[in-house]
Amino acid sequence: MITGYLFMNDFNFDNISFSNYLITTLAILLSSCIAVGCVVWLLSQKRKSYYKGIMTIRQYYDYKSAR
């Protein structure tokens, strides 16, 4: 992270600008992680079947007759 800062600022180190760089970098990293998390959550919600635990009438009668 420090090398990225030094490369962007021609290898001059300043505490105030480094603090701004650090805050900006962490904000971008946090928002990226939140965005990736939201995409993964949305994909997992889309893959869920809402009828997963529900039997059809035929399945229910087959289940009852098997007992």
C-alpha positions as CSV (number, residue, x, y, z in Angstrom):
1,M,0.0,0.0,0.0
2,I,2.9,2.4,0.8
3,T,4.6,1.5,-2.5
4,G,1.5,2.4,-4.4
5,Y,1.3,5.7,-2.6
6,L,5.0,6.5,-3.2
7,F,4.7,5.5,-6.9
8,M,1.7,7.8,-7.4
9,N,3.4,10.8,-5.7
10,D,6.8,10.5,-7.3
11,F,8.3,8.9,-4.1
12,N,7.6,11.9,-1.9
13,F,6.2,11.0,1.5
14,D,3.8,13.5,3.2
15,N,1.7,12.4,6.2
16,I,-1.4,14.4,5.3
17,S,-1.6,13.2,1.7
18,F,-0.8,9.7,2.8
19,S,-3.6,9.8,5.3
20,N,-6.0,11.0,2.5
21,Y,-4.6,8.2,0.2
22,L,-5.2,5.6,2.9
23,I,-8.7,6.7,3.6
24,T,-9.6,6.8,-0.1
25,T,-8.0,3.3,-0.6
26,L,-9.8,1.8,2.3
27,A,-13.1,3.4,1.2
28,I,-12.7,1.9,-2.3
29,L,-11.7,-1.5,-0.9
30,L,-14.7,-1.5,1.5
31,S,-17.2,-0.5,-1.2
32,S,-15.8,-3.1,-3.5
33,C,-16.1,-5.8,-0.9
34,I,-19.7,-4.7,-0.2
35,A,-20.5,-4.7,-3.9
36,V,-19.1,-8.2,-4.4
37,G,-20.9,-9.5,-1.3
38,C,-24.2,-8.1,-2.7
39,V,-23.7,-9.7,-6.1
40,V,-22.9,-13.1,-4.4
41,W,-26.0,-12.7,-2.2
42,L,-28.2,-11.9,-5.1
43,L,-26.9,-14.9,-7.1
44,S,-27.5,-17.2,-4.2
45,Q,-31.1,-15.8,-3.7
46,K,-31.7,-16.4,-7.4
47,R,-30.6,-20.0,-7.3
48,K,-32.9,-20.9,-4.4
49,S,-36.0,-22.7,-5.4
50,Y,-39.1,-21.5,-3.6
51,Y,-40.8,-24.8,-4.1
52,K,-37.9,-26.8,-2.6
53,G,-39.7,-28.2,0.4
54,I,-43.2,-28.3,-1.1
55,M,-44.7,-31.6,-2.4
56,T,-47.1,-31.8,-5.3
57,I,-50.4,-33.6,-4.7
58,R,-49.1,-36.6,-6.6
59,Q,-45.9,-36.7,-4.5
60,Y,-48.0,-36.4,-1.3
61,Y,-50.3,-39.4,-2.3
62,D,-47.2,-41.4,-3.3
63,Y,-45.7,-40.7,0.0
64,K,-48.8,-41.6,1.9
65,S,-49.3,-44.8,0.0
66,A,-45.7,-45.9,0.6
67,R,-46.3,-46.0,4.4
